[in-house]
Amino acid sequence: MGMVVSRAELLDIRRRLKKEGKGIVFTNGCFDIIHRGHVEYLTKARSLGDALVVGLNTDASVRRLKGQDRPIIQENDRAHILAAFQAVDYVCLFEEDTPLELIRALVPDVLVKGADWAVSDVVGRDVVEAAGGSVQTIEFLPNRSTSGIIRKIRASHFG
């Protein structure tokens, strides 16, 4: 089971993992309403290294990115749900709209995004590649998305 950590704690963890020769994998997202697609994505991401760090958008960041009616689940709850996954080693909240500052601090060996992203557009790609790391994309499970779940709920209750 993973841990929810501050950015400062994450830097200490990074130093320890690097000293032990372990590969760090990083991914990020809002992870608002957890579904099977998230579970499979995180499991695949974890398989790419020794420790998986999930950068999690804070509530304020999610509102800026997704609109005032999001997130559905508050950041502390989302963080602890993610940390409970077997595949997740660490969860670190970030306030910014992108995880670039967190990626610059962590400098993971592998940066992971969904396959809906072109590798050239992945935020932090330049930081990771300059340090000798790689960017990997993972296919999503079809017909699984938080936005789709929210649309379905709204349609069934308000439509």
Residue frames relative to the residue before (quaternion, step in Angstrom):
aa qw qx qy qz dx dy dz
M 1.0000 0.0000 0.0000 0.0000 0.00 0.00 0.00
G 0.4352 -0.7379 0.4669 0.2193 3.54 -0.92 0.96
M 0.3930 -0.6928 0.5586 0.2317 3.49 -1.40 -0.02
V 0.3458 -0.6667 0.6110 0.2501 3.54 -1.22 0.61
V 0.0059 -0.8287 0.5556 -0.0669 3.57 -0.61 1.17
S 0.5060 -0.6083 0.5149 0.3298 3.53 -1.29 0.44
R 0.6657 -0.4768 0.3750 0.4347 3.56 -1.27 0.18
A 0.6420 0.5207 -0.3246 0.4597 3.60 0.98 -0.81
E 0.6523 0.4971 -0.3128 0.4792 3.59 0.95 -0.84
L 0.6296 0.5466 -0.3315 0.4415 3.57 1.02 -0.81
L 0.6421 0.5201 -0.3328 0.4543 3.60 1.00 -0.72
D 0.6292 0.5074 -0.3311 0.4869 3.59 1.07 -0.67
I 0.6353 0.5228 -0.3133 0.4742 3.57 1.02 -0.84
R 0.6246 0.5439 -0.3297 0.4532 3.58 1.00 -0.87
R 0.6554 0.5134 -0.3165 0.4546 3.60 0.87 -0.94
R 0.6618 0.5046 -0.3054 0.4628 3.59 0.93 -0.90
L 0.6749 0.4961 -0.3023 0.4551 3.60 0.85 -0.95
K 0.6571 0.5025 -0.3160 0.4646 3.59 0.93 -0.85
K 0.6297 0.5342 -0.3288 0.4582 3.58 1.02 -0.83
E 0.6953 0.4525 -0.2554 0.4965 3.58 1.11 -0.76
G 0.4901 -0.6888 0.4122 0.3397 3.60 1.27 -0.03
K 0.4413 0.7074 -0.4439 0.3284 3.59 1.19 0.45
G 0.4169 -0.7087 0.5223 0.2261 3.52 -1.14 0.80
I 0.2395 -0.7814 0.5671 0.1018 3.55 -0.87 1.05
V 0.1539 -0.7593 0.6293 0.0606 3.54 -0.93 1.04
F 0.0818 -0.7977 0.5969 0.0269 3.57 -0.98 0.84
T 0.0894 0.7376 -0.6689 0.0241 3.50 -1.17 0.74
N 0.1612 -0.7966 0.5762 0.0860 3.55 -1.22 0.27
G 0.2223 0.7715 -0.5847 0.1160 3.51 -1.32 0.26
C 0.6364 -0.5169 0.4199 0.3893 3.51 -1.41 -0.10
F 0.0369 -0.8458 0.5285 0.0628 3.58 1.07 -0.80
D 0.0980 0.8651 -0.4833 0.0924 3.54 0.92 1.02
I 0.7704 0.0265 -0.0041 0.6370 3.59 0.65 -1.06
I 0.3283 -0.7853 0.4952 0.1742 3.55 -0.37 1.27
H 0.0335 0.7832 -0.6184 0.0547 3.55 -0.96 0.93
R 0.7544 -0.4128 0.2673 0.4348 3.56 -1.32 0.18
G 0.5996 0.5714 -0.3628 0.4270 3.59 1.03 -0.67
H 0.6373 0.5154 -0.3230 0.4731 3.57 1.02 -0.78
V 0.6489 0.5311 -0.3191 0.4416 3.57 0.88 -0.95
E 0.6919 0.4707 -0.2825 0.4689 3.60 0.83 -0.95
Y 0.6279 0.5408 -0.3262 0.4548 3.58 1.00 -0.84
L 0.7019 0.4665 -0.2707 0.4651 3.59 0.81 -1.00
T 0.6205 0.5318 -0.3407 0.4648 3.58 1.05 -0.70
K 0.6642 0.4840 -0.3038 0.4820 3.60 0.94 -0.84
A 0.6316 0.5303 -0.3371 0.4541 3.59 0.98 -0.81
R 0.6604 0.5260 -0.3060 0.4400 3.59 0.90 -0.92
S 0.6314 0.5600 -0.3312 0.4219 3.58 1.08 -0.69
L 0.6276 0.5729 -0.3227 0.4168 3.60 1.26 -0.28
G 0.8076 0.0939 -0.0593 0.5792 3.61 1.26 0.04
D 0.6779 -0.5133 0.3676 0.3765 3.52 -1.33 -0.27
A 0.7927 0.0933 -0.0394 0.6011 3.59 1.16 -0.54
L 0.2061 -0.7760 0.5866 0.1060 3.57 -0.92 0.95
V 0.1141 -0.7585 0.6408 0.0316 3.53 -0.87 1.11
V 0.1442 -0.7763 0.6098 0.0683 3.56 -0.87 1.01
G 0.2345 -0.7322 0.6263 0.1290 3.54 -0.81 1.08
L 0.1119 -0.8256 0.5530 0.0076 3.57 -0.64 1.14
N 0.4388 -0.6919 0.5126 0.2568 3.56 -0.79 1.06
T 0.4419 -0.6648 0.5332 0.2800 3.57 -1.00 0.84
D 0.6956 -0.4521 0.3433 0.4404 3.58 -1.28 0.20
A 0.6574 0.5115 -0.3183 0.4525 3.60 0.90 -0.90
S 0.6485 0.5129 -0.3096 0.4696 3.57 0.99 -0.83
V 0.6416 0.5143 -0.3245 0.4675 3.60 0.94 -0.86
R 0.6427 0.5227 -0.3317 0.4513 3.62 0.92 -0.84
R 0.6572 0.5031 -0.3169 0.4633 3.59 0.94 -0.81
L 0.7290 0.4448 -0.2369 0.4633 3.58 1.00 -0.84
K 0.8123 0.3014 -0.1058 0.4880 3.58 0.93 -0.95
G 0.6204 -0.5317 0.3612 0.4493 3.60 1.19 -0.33
Q 0.6876 -0.5431 0.3246 0.3562 3.53 -1.28 0.50
D 0.6668 0.4994 -0.3162 0.4539 3.62 1.15 -0.40
R 0.6685 0.4224 -0.2990 0.5341 3.58 1.28 0.19
P 0.5701 -0.1321 -0.8086 -0.0604 1.61 -2.21 1.06
I 0.5398 -0.5815 0.4965 0.3520 3.53 -1.31 0.30
I 0.7600 0.2776 -0.1247 0.5742 3.56 0.99 -0.95
Q 0.4669 -0.7004 0.4652 0.2739 3.62 -0.82 0.97
E 0.6867 -0.5486 0.3153 0.3578 3.54 -1.18 0.74
N 0.6552 0.5088 -0.3330 0.4483 3.61 0.87 -0.82
D 0.6597 0.4886 -0.3041 0.4834 3.59 0.98 -0.81
R 0.6452 0.5144 -0.3278 0.4602 3.61 0.92 -0.86
A 0.6518 0.5252 -0.3167 0.4461 3.58 0.95 -0.87
H 0.7072 0.4579 -0.2735 0.4642 3.58 0.86 -0.90
I 0.5926 0.5406 -0.3654 0.4723 3.59 1.11 -0.57
L 0.6705 0.4899 -0.2982 0.4706 3.59 0.87 -0.93
A 0.6600 0.5204 -0.3123 0.4427 3.58 0.93 -0.87
A 0.6271 0.5494 -0.3364 0.4379 3.59 1.16 -0.49
F 0.5466 0.6174 -0.4049 0.3949 3.60 1.20 -0.31
Q 0.5488 -0.6267 0.4520 0.3189 3.55 -1.01 0.84
A 0.6857 0.5136 -0.2853 0.4297 3.59 0.99 -0.77
V 0.6965 0.4811 -0.2623 0.4633 3.59 1.16 -0.54
D 0.2475 -0.7833 0.5572 0.1215 3.55 -0.81 1.05
Y 0.8076 -0.0056 0.0489 0.5876 3.58 0.94 -0.89
V 0.1308 -0.7456 0.6489 0.0772 3.53 -1.20 0.71
C 0.0035 -0.7912 0.6105 -0.0355 3.56 -0.89 0.98
L 0.3597 -0.7411 0.5320 0.1958 3.56 -0.73 1.10
F 0.0300 -0.7741 0.6304 0.0496 3.56 -1.20 0.59
E 0.4436 -0.7368 0.4731 0.1908 3.51 -1.00 1.03
E 0.6055 0.5963 -0.3487 0.3953 3.57 1.12 -0.68
D 0.6103 -0.5578 0.4104 0.3846 3.58 -1.26 0.26
T 0.7613 0.1915 -0.1354 0.6045 3.58 1.19 -0.48
P 0.5198 -0.6581 0.4474 0.3107 3.59 -1.19 0.42
L 0.2720 0.8195 -0.4846 0.1398 3.61 1.23 0.18
E 0.6823 0.4806 -0.3078 0.4568 3.62 0.82 -0.89
L 0.6358 0.5157 -0.3211 0.4762 3.57 1.05 -0.74
I 0.6423 0.5098 -0.3128 0.4792 3.59 1.02 -0.81
R 0.6377 0.5221 -0.3284 0.4614 3.61 0.98 -0.81
A 0.6720 0.4909 -0.2918 0.4714 3.59 1.03 -0.77
L 0.7347 0.4414 -0.2215 0.4652 3.56 0.94 -0.96
V 0.0273 -0.8215 0.5586 0.1109 3.59 0.96 -0.96
P 0.0154 -0.8376 0.5459 -0.0130 3.60 0.48 1.17
D 0.5543 -0.5934 0.4686 0.3478 3.53 -1.29 0.36
V 0.7773 0.1129 -0.0461 0.6172 3.56 1.14 -0.72
L 0.1517 -0.7557 0.6343 0.0585 3.53 -0.94 1.03
V 0.1099 -0.8306 0.5459 0.0036 3.58 -0.63 1.14
K 0.0380 0.7569 -0.6517 0.0314 3.53 -1.10 0.86
G 0.6246 -0.5205 0.4195 0.4038 3.53 -1.31 0.22
A 0.6074 -0.6024 0.3935 0.3368 3.54 -1.17 0.64
D 0.5180 0.6084 -0.4354 0.4146 3.60 1.24 0.03
W 0.6276 0.4931 -0.3299 0.5042 3.59 1.30 -0.10
A 0.3697 -0.6491 0.6090 0.2667 3.56 -1.11 0.70
V 0.5665 -0.6183 0.4146 0.3534 3.59 -0.87 0.91
S 0.6531 0.5364 -0.3197 0.4284 3.60 0.97 -0.82
D 0.7062 0.4564 -0.2557 0.4772 3.61 1.20 -0.44
V 0.4814 0.6845 -0.4362 0.3309 3.60 1.24 -0.14
V 0.4396 -0.6955 0.5118 0.2471 3.56 -0.77 1.10
G 0.7962 0.2686 -0.2268 0.4925 3.56 -0.84 1.03
R 0.3914 0.7398 -0.4689 0.2822 3.59 1.27 -0.09
D 0.6717 0.5146 -0.3036 0.4379 3.58 0.87 -0.97
V 0.6338 0.5331 -0.3234 0.4577 3.60 1.02 -0.80
V 0.6994 0.4759 -0.2645 0.4631 3.56 0.83 -1.03
E 0.6895 0.4738 -0.2912 0.4639 3.60 0.85 -0.91
A 0.6238 0.5425 -0.3431 0.4459 3.62 1.04 -0.72
A 0.7005 0.4351 -0.2562 0.5042 3.59 1.17 -0.58
G 0.6227 -0.5765 0.3303 0.4133 3.59 1.28 0.17
G 0.5311 0.6341 -0.4040 0.3908 3.58 1.28 0.16
S 0.3755 -0.7215 0.5353 0.2279 3.54 -1.31 -0.11
V 0.3304 -0.6893 0.6062 0.2195 3.52 -1.36 0.34
Q 0.0700 -0.7925 0.6059 -0.0019 3.56 -0.84 1.04
T 0.1900 -0.7565 0.6093 0.1423 3.55 -1.13 0.62
I 0.2070 -0.7716 0.5959 0.0817 3.52 -1.17 0.75
E 0.4624 -0.6760 0.5062 0.2701 3.53 -0.90 0.97
F 0.3860 -0.7019 0.5509 0.2343 3.54 -1.08 0.77
L 0.5359 -0.5570 0.5117 0.3752 3.54 -1.28 0.39
P 0.4745 -0.6863 0.4542 0.3123 3.63 -0.77 0.88
N 0.8568 0.1658 -0.1356 0.4691 3.53 -1.25 0.65
R 0.5882 0.5127 -0.3978 0.4827 3.58 1.06 0.74
S 0.3307 0.7231 -0.5595 0.2338 3.58 -0.52 1.14
T 0.5735 -0.5864 0.4474 0.3565 3.53 -1.16 0.62
S 0.6466 0.5208 -0.3260 0.4521 3.60 0.91 -0.87
G 0.6445 0.5185 -0.3156 0.4650 3.59 1.02 -0.78
I 0.6353 0.5158 -0.3263 0.4732 3.59 1.01 -0.79
I 0.6632 0.5020 -0.3071 0.4625 3.58 0.91 -0.90
R 0.6318 0.5237 -0.3318 0.4653 3.61 0.97 -0.80
K 0.6610 0.5147 -0.3037 0.4537 3.56 0.94 -0.91
I 0.6490 0.5070 -0.3140 0.4724 3.59 0.95 -0.85
R 0.6698 0.4968 -0.3007 0.4627 3.57 0.86 -0.93
A 0.6624 0.5088 -0.3111 0.4535 3.59 0.93 -0.84
S 0.7030 0.4735 -0.2790 0.4514 3.58 0.94 -0.82
H 0.7571 0.3757 -0.2084 0.4922 3.60 1.11 -0.62
F 0.8052 0.2755 -0.1227 0.5106 3.55 1.07 -0.66
G 0.6415 0.5486 -0.3177 0.4320 3.55 1.26 -0.19
